[in-house]
Amino acid sequence: MNSILVEGQSVELDQNGFLVSLSDWSEAVAVALARNEGIELSTAHFEVIHALRQFHAQYQLSPAMRPLVKYIGQQLGADKGNSIYLLSLFPGSPARLASKIAGLPKPDNCL
């Protein structure tokens, strides 16, 4: 089992770097998870992260890319609800990476 140290507390991660317990998430944990991915979180990142956590609370799942883009567009505006914007914040696989940093499970159909 992997773990990260956040504010003096050990937070357990699975073999893919996702939180074992969703209740361990905090903004400080998000910063540590993002740092592990080489990302420095900004206000724009946190807007997406909080929207993603809202999506998870509403639907009890982590969205794949297409539903993520649609939801971000509805919540944050059309200028942010597109894959290019999300890729600029979360390179590679925005749905997987943003879910990881938001403390959510890996989306089902993400590699």
Backbone hydrogen bonds, N-H to C=O, Kabsch-Sander energy under -0.5 kcal/mol:
donor,donor_aa,acceptor,acceptor_aa,energy
2,N,13,L,-1.1
4,I,11,V,-2.1
6,V,4,I,-0.6
6,V,9,Q,-3.1
9,Q,6,V,-2.2
11,V,4,I,-3.2
12,E,10,S,-0.5
13,L,2,N,-3.0
14,D,18,F,-3.1
17,G,14,D,-1.9
20,V,12,E,-2.0
22,L,20,V,-0.5
24,D,21,S,-2.1
25,W,22,L,-1.5
30,A,26,S,-2.4
31,V,27,E,-2.2
32,A,28,A,-2.0
33,L,29,V,-2.9
34,A,30,A,-2.7
35,R,31,V,-2.4
36,N,32,A,-1.9
37,E,33,L,-0.8
37,E,34,A,-1.0
38,G,35,R,-1.6
39,I,34,A,-2.7
41,L,39,I,-0.7
46,F,42,S,-2.2
47,E,43,T,-2.1
48,V,44,A,-1.6
49,I,45,H,-2.8
50,H,46,F,-2.9
51,A,47,E,-1.9
52,L,48,V,-2.7
53,R,49,I,-2.3
54,Q,50,H,-2.0
55,F,51,A,-2.4
56,H,52,L,-2.4
57,A,53,R,-2.3
58,Q,54,Q,-2.0
59,Y,55,F,-2.8
60,Q,56,H,-2.6
68,L,64,A,-2.1
69,V,65,M,-2.8
70,K,66,R,-2.2
71,Y,67,P,-2.6
72,I,68,L,-2.8
73,G,69,V,-2.1
74,Q,70,K,-2.0
75,Q,71,Y,-2.6
76,L,72,I,-3.4
77,G,72,I,-0.6
77,G,73,G,-1.2
80,K,77,G,-1.5
81,G,77,G,-1.3
82,N,80,K,-1.5
86,L,82,N,-2.0
87,L,83,S,-2.7
88,S,84,I,-1.7
89,L,85,Y,-1.2
90,F,86,L,-3.1
93,S,91,P,-1.3
97,L,93,S,-3.0
98,A,94,P,-2.7
99,S,95,A,-1.6
100,K,96,R,-2.3
101,I,97,L,-2.4
102,A,98,A,-2.2
103,G,100,K,-1.4
104,L,99,S,-2.8
110,C,107,P,-1.8
